[in-house]
């Protein structure tokens, strides 16, 4: 700032007023300062300036998501950014890749940069390591997954109820051999969605069959392989409940590869782009990642304004969107209680 002041021929206080948008500087004087700043490639230190003015604010948030390239996470990211932008706050984001060690390292990296708050999709089994940050007054909001070991704000959906609705929908259309394709077992939402699936089967008097349950699928390729294996078994499922958007995409690819997209029903958890444009359209239990991100960001700013707010658990609803894939009826022999034929047998027969 001394260099800018010298080049512009003004005092340091004048430069400070121009940089911070304060009144008391004529238009001509402000233009001189701005030209000098541009000539010297001057960039104000926003962190240092805000720390001086507010005692600790850096005008930034840290956002930790499972994977920023997942459309669900990307929608949360955008919603957080929109809320922060209204307050001229920057958002630093990163992916944990479902690695607890990476989660802790990223939290440390963000807090060392004095972010004003943290929004986290937790991967670690518990978040007690965040207690030091909480004691210094840093707001922490958990999104998508509940906190463990600490009492902080969270924004989640009712995963158990959503999965129960999805499975019950398939049961209502006559299916009894419904496969479950789940995300990594360490993830709370994966366990909750499996619980909802099991609850719906129990309520309908249908015994769970562990041979139809495959977990630890965290990408489309793994889901594609798992779906192939299920549909090639001697007693294949007549319907699939896929509990995560990337898992759903992998299952759809397998169904199309096997020519089974019109004979095997499917309901996915999480909507995704183009789900209404494939044939048949994909029936999903939809949640709103935009609403999740918006609620989380607003909660961070509310806590910054009033640190004494009690922790709140915000539960957002899901909704069933019927598009065709979840309304496919089972084959007649399966509906009558007899095992459905494998795709291989059906294909052989069709060739005569």
C-alpha positions as CSV (number, residue, x, y, z in Angstrom):
1,X,0.0,0.0,0.0
2,X,3.0,2.3,0.6
3,X,4.1,1.8,-3.0
4,X,0.6,2.5,-4.3
5,X,0.4,5.6,-2.2
6,X,3.8,6.8,-3.4
7,X,3.0,6.3,-7.1
8,X,-0.4,7.9,-6.8
9,X,0.9,10.8,-4.7
10,X,-1.5,10.3,-1.9
11,X,-1.5,9.1,1.7
12,X,-1.8,5.4,2.8
13,X,-5.1,6.2,4.4
14,X,-6.5,7.3,1.1
15,X,-5.4,4.1,-0.5
16,X,-7.0,2.1,2.3
17,X,-10.3,4.0,1.8
18,X,-10.3,3.3,-2.0
19,X,-9.4,-0.4,-1.6
20,X,-12.1,-0.9,1.0
21,X,-14.7,1.1,-0.8
22,X,-15.0,3.6,2.0
23,X,-16.4,7.2,1.5
24,X,-14.5,10.4,1.7
25,X,-12.4,10.1,-1.6
26,X,-13.2,12.0,-4.7
27,X,-13.7,10.2,-8.0
28,X,-10.6,11.7,-9.5
29,X,-8.5,10.7,-6.5
30,X,-9.9,7.2,-6.5
31,X,-9.1,6.8,-10.2
32,X,-5.5,7.8,-9.5
33,X,-5.2,5.2,-6.8
34,X,-6.8,2.5,-8.9
35,X,-4.4,3.3,-11.8
36,X,-1.4,3.1,-9.5
37,X,-2.7,-0.2,-8.0
38,X,-3.1,-1.7,-11.5
39,X,0.4,-0.5,-12.6
40,X,1.9,-2.3,-9.5
41,X,-0.4,-5.4,-9.8
42,X,-1.5,-4.6,-6.2
43,X,-3.9,-7.1,-4.6
44,X,-5.2,-6.3,-1.1
45,X,-4.8,-9.0,1.6
46,X,-8.4,-9.7,2.3
47,X,-7.7,-12.2,5.1
48,X,-5.4,-9.8,6.9
49,X,-7.7,-6.9,6.4
50,X,-10.8,-8.7,7.7
51,X,-8.9,-10.2,10.6
52,X,-8.0,-6.6,11.7
53,X,-11.5,-5.3,11.2
54,X,-13.5,-8.2,12.7
55,X,-11.1,-10.0,15.0
56,X,-11.2,-13.3,13.1
57,X,-13.3,-13.3,9.9
58,X,-11.6,-14.4,6.7
59,X,-14.8,-14.1,4.5
60,X,-14.4,-17.7,3.4
61,X,-16.0,-21.1,4.0
62,X,-14.5,-24.6,3.7
63,X,-16.7,-27.2,1.9
64,X,-15.8,-30.9,2.1
65,X,-17.7,-33.2,-0.2
66,X,-17.4,-36.9,-1.0
67,X,-16.5,-36.1,-4.7
68,X,-17.0,-32.8,-6.4
69,X,-17.4,-34.5,-9.7
70,X,-20.5,-36.4,-8.5
71,X,-23.6,-34.5,-9.8
72,X,-25.2,-34.7,-6.3
73,X,-22.2,-33.1,-4.6
74,X,-21.8,-30.6,-7.4
75,X,-25.4,-29.4,-6.8
76,X,-24.7,-29.0,-3.1
77,X,-21.6,-27.1,-4.0
78,X,-23.4,-24.7,-6.3
79,X,-26.1,-24.0,-3.7
80,X,-23.5,-23.2,-1.0
81,X,-21.7,-20.9,-3.4
82,X,-25.0,-19.0,-4.2
83,X,-25.7,-18.3,-0.6
84,X,-22.1,-17.3,0.2
85,X,-21.9,-15.1,-2.9
86,X,-24.8,-13.0,-1.6
87,X,-22.6,-12.2,1.4
88,X,-19.3,-11.7,-0.6
89,X,-17.9,-14.9,1.0
90,X,-15.6,-17.2,-0.9
91,X,-16.1,-21.0,-0.8
92,X,-13.1,-23.3,-0.9
93,X,-14.1,-26.9,-1.8
94,X,-12.4,-30.3,-1.9
95,X,-13.2,-34.0,-2.2
96,X,-12.6,-36.5,0.6
97,X,-12.8,-39.5,-1.8
98,X,-14.4,-41.3,1.2
99,X,-11.0,-41.4,2.9
100,X,-11.2,-40.5,6.6
101,X,-7.4,-39.5,6.6
102,X,-8.0,-37.2,3.7
103,X,-11.0,-35.7,5.5
104,X,-8.9,-34.8,8.5
105,X,-6.1,-33.4,6.4
106,X,-8.4,-31.2,4.4
107,X,-10.1,-29.9,7.6
108,X,-6.6,-29.0,8.9
109,X,-5.7,-27.3,5.6
110,X,-8.9,-25.2,5.7
111,X,-8.7,-24.3,9.3
112,X,-5.1,-23.2,9.0
113,X,-6.4,-20.7,6.4
114,X,-8.8,-19.4,9.0
115,X,-12.0,-20.3,7.2
116,X,-15.0,-18.8,9.0
117,X,-17.0,-22.1,8.9
118,X,-17.0,-25.7,7.7
119,X,-19.6,-27.7,5.8
120,X,-18.7,-31.3,5.7
121,X,-20.0,-34.6,4.2
122,X,-18.4,-36.8,6.8
123,X,-16.4,-39.9,5.9
124,X,-14.7,-40.6,9.2
125,X,-16.4,-42.9,11.7
126,X,-16.7,-40.0,14.1
127,X,-15.9,-36.4,14.1
128,X,-14.6,-35.9,17.6
129,X,-11.4,-34.5,16.1
130,X,-13.4,-31.4,15.3
131,X,-13.8,-30.5,19.0
132,X,-10.8,-28.2,18.9
133,X,-12.4,-26.2,16.1
134,X,-15.7,-26.0,17.9
135,X,-14.1,-24.7,21.0
136,X,-12.5,-21.8,19.1
137,X,-16.0,-20.9,17.8
138,X,-15.8,-22.3,14.2
139,X,-19.3,-23.2,13.0
140,X,-19.5,-26.8,11.6
141,X,-22.5,-28.1,9.7
142,X,-22.8,-31.7,8.5
143,X,-24.5,-32.3,5.2
144,X,-26.1,-35.6,3.9
145,X,-24.7,-37.6,6.8
146,X,-25.2,-37.2,10.5
147,X,-22.5,-36.2,12.9
148,X,-21.0,-38.8,15.2
149,X,-19.3,-37.9,18.5
150,X,-20.1,-34.2,18.4
151,X,-23.3,-32.2,18.7
152,X,-23.4,-29.9,15.7
153,X,-25.9,-28.7,13.1
154,X,-26.8,-31.1,10.3
155,X,-28.9,-31.2,7.1
156,X,-30.0,-34.6,6.0
157,X,-32.9,-36.5,4.4
158,X,-34.8,-39.4,5.8
159,X,-32.9,-42.1,4.0
160,X,-34.6,-45.0,5.8
161,X,-38.1,-43.8,4.8
162,X,-37.0,-43.0,1.2
163,X,-35.5,-46.5,0.7
164,X,-38.6,-48.0,2.3
165,X,-40.9,-46.1,-0.2
166,X,-38.7,-47.3,-3.1
167,X,-38.8,-50.9,-2.1
168,X,-42.5,-50.8,-1.3
169,X,-43.2,-49.4,-4.7
170,X,-41.6,-52.4,-6.3
171,X,-43.4,-54.8,-4.0
172,X,-46.7,-53.1,-4.9
173,X,-46.0,-53.9,-8.5
174,X,-45.8,-57.6,-7.8
175,X,-42.0,-58.1,-7.3
176,X,-40.7,-60.4,-4.6
177,X,-37.1,-60.9,-5.7
178,X,-35.8,-57.4,-5.3
179,X,-32.1,-56.9,-5.4
180,X,-30.3,-54.2,-3.3
181,X,-27.2,-52.5,-4.7
182,X,-25.6,-50.4,-2.1
183,X,-22.8,-47.9,-1.6
184,X,-19.8,-48.3,0.7
185,X,-20.8,-49.9,4.0
186,X,-18.8,-47.4,6.0
187,X,-21.2,-44.6,4.8
188,X,-24.1,-43.9,7.1
189,X,-26.5,-43.2,4.2
190,X,-25.7,-46.5,2.6
191,X,-26.5,-48.4,5.9
192,X,-29.7,-46.4,6.3
193,X,-31.0,-47.1,2.8
194,X,-30.3,-50.8,3.3
195,X,-32.3,-50.6,6.5
196,X,-35.2,-49.1,4.7
197,X,-35.0,-51.8,2.0
198,X,-35.1,-54.5,4.7
199,X,-38.0,-52.8,6.5
200,X,-40.2,-52.8,3.4
201,X,-39.5,-56.4,2.7
202,X,-40.4,-57.3,6.3
203,X,-43.6,-55.3,6.2
204,X,-44.7,-57.2,3.1
205,X,-43.8,-60.6,4.6
206,X,-41.0,-61.1,2.1
207,X,-37.9,-62.8,3.5
208,X,-34.6,-61.0,2.8
209,X,-32.2,-62.9,0.6
210,X,-28.6,-62.0,1.1
211,X,-27.8,-63.4,-2.3
212,X,-29.7,-60.4,-3.7
213,X,-27.8,-57.8,-1.6
214,X,-24.6,-56.4,-2.9
215,X,-22.8,-53.5,-1.1
216,X,-19.6,-51.6,-1.3
217,X,-20.3,-50.4,-4.8
218,X,-19.0,-46.9,-5.2
219,X,-18.9,-46.2,-8.9
220,X,-20.8,-47.1,-12.1
221,X,-18.4,-49.7,-13.2
222,X,-18.7,-51.7,-10.0
223,X,-22.5,-51.5,-10.2
224,X,-22.4,-52.6,-13.8
225,X,-20.4,-55.7,-12.9
226,X,-22.6,-56.5,-9.9
227,X,-25.8,-56.2,-11.9
228,X,-24.5,-58.5,-14.6
229,X,-23.7,-61.1,-11.9
230,X,-27.2,-60.8,-10.3
231,X,-29.0,-61.2,-13.6
232,X,-26.9,-64.1,-14.7
233,X,-27.7,-66.1,-11.5
234,X,-29.9,-69.2,-11.6
235,X,-32.6,-67.3,-9.7
236,X,-32.2,-63.6,-10.8
237,X,-34.0,-60.7,-9.3
238,X,-37.0,-59.3,-11.2
239,X,-36.3,-55.8,-9.8
240,X,-33.4,-53.7,-8.6
241,X,-33.3,-51.0,-5.9
242,X,-30.1,-49.0,-6.5
243,X,-29.3,-46.8,-3.6
244,X,-27.0,-44.1,-5.1
245,X,-27.0,-42.2,-8.4
246,X,-23.7,-43.6,-9.8
247,X,-24.8,-47.2,-8.8
248,X,-28.1,-46.5,-10.7
249,X,-26.2,-45.5,-13.8
250,X,-24.1,-48.6,-13.7
251,X,-27.2,-50.8,-13.3
252,X,-28.9,-49.1,-16.3
253,X,-25.8,-49.8,-18.4
254,X,-25.9,-53.5,-17.5
255,X,-29.7,-53.7,-18.2
256,X,-29.2,-52.2,-21.6
257,X,-26.2,-54.4,-22.3
258,X,-28.3,-57.4,-21.5
259,X,-31.5,-56.2,-23.3
260,X,-33.3,-56.3,-19.9
261,X,-34.3,-52.7,-19.5
262,X,-38.0,-53.4,-20.3
263,X,-38.2,-56.7,-18.3
264,X,-36.4,-55.9,-15.0
265,X,-37.8,-53.1,-12.9
266,X,-35.6,-50.5,-11.3
267,X,-35.9,-47.7,-8.7
268,X,-32.9,-45.6,-7.8
269,X,-32.2,-43.4,-4.9
270,X,-31.2,-39.9,-6.1
271,X,-32.3,-38.3,-9.3
272,X,-29.7,-37.5,-12.0
273,X,-29.5,-35.7,-15.3
274,X,-31.3,-37.4,-18.3
275,X,-33.1,-39.9,-16.0
276,X,-36.3,-38.8,-17.8
277,X,-34.9,-39.2,-21.3
278,X,-33.7,-42.8,-21.3
279,X,-36.1,-45.5,-22.3
280,X,-37.8,-46.4,-20.1
281,X,-37.5,-43.3,-17.9
282,X,-35.9,-44.0,-14.5
283,X,-38.1,-44.1,-11.5
284,X,-36.3,-42.5,-8.5
285,X,-36.6,-41.4,-4.9
286,X,-35.4,-37.9,-5.3
287,X,-33.9,-35.6,-2.8
288,X,-32.9,-32.0,-3.4
289,X,-29.1,-31.4,-3.1
290,X,-29.7,-27.8,-3.9
291,X,-32.0,-27.5,-0.8
292,X,-29.4,-29.4,1.3
293,X,-26.6,-27.0,0.3
294,X,-28.7,-23.9,0.7
295,X,-29.9,-25.0,4.2
296,X,-26.4,-25.8,5.3
297,X,-24.9,-22.5,4.1
298,X,-27.7,-20.5,5.7
299,X,-27.1,-22.4,9.0
300,X,-23.4,-21.5,9.0
301,X,-24.2,-17.8,8.6
302,X,-26.9,-18.0,11.2
303,X,-24.4,-19.5,13.7
304,X,-21.8,-16.9,12.7
305,X,-24.3,-14.2,13.6
306,X,-25.4,-16.0,16.8
307,X,-22.8,-18.5,18.2
308,X,-25.1,-19.5,21.0
309,X,-27.8,-21.1,18.8
310,X,-28.6,-24.6,19.8
311,X,-27.5,-27.4,17.3
312,X,-30.3,-28.2,14.9
313,X,-31.0,-31.3,12.8
314,X,-32.8,-30.3,9.6
315,X,-34.4,-33.3,7.9
316,X,-35.5,-32.6,4.3
317,X,-38.1,-34.8,2.5
318,X,-37.7,-37.2,-0.4
319,X,-40.3,-37.9,-3.1
320,X,-41.0,-40.8,-5.4
321,X,-40.8,-39.8,-9.1
322,X,-42.5,-42.4,-11.4
323,X,-41.1,-42.5,-14.9
324,X,-41.5,-46.1,-16.1
325,X,-38.6,-48.3,-14.9
326,X,-40.1,-48.8,-11.5
327,X,-43.5,-49.7,-12.8
328,X,-42.5,-52.8,-14.9
329,X,-44.3,-55.9,-13.7
330,X,-42.5,-59.1,-13.0
331,X,-42.8,-62.1,-15.4
332,X,-45.8,-64.2,-14.8
333,X,-43.9,-67.2,-13.4
334,X,-42.1,-64.9,-10.9
335,X,-45.4,-63.2,-9.8
336,X,-46.8,-66.7,-9.2
337,X,-44.0,-67.5,-6.8
338,X,-41.8,-69.5,-9.2
339,X,-38.2,-68.5,-9.7
340,X,-37.8,-66.3,-12.8
341,X,-35.7,-67.8,-15.6
342,X,-32.2,-66.4,-16.2
343,X,-31.7,-63.9,-19.0
344,X,-29.5,-66.5,-20.7
345,X,-32.4,-69.1,-20.8
346,X,-34.8,-66.5,-22.1
347,X,-32.5,-65.3,-24.8
348,X,-31.8,-68.9,-25.9
349,X,-35.5,-69.7,-26.1
350,X,-36.2,-66.5,-28.1
351,X,-33.8,-67.6,-30.8
352,X,-35.8,-70.8,-31.3
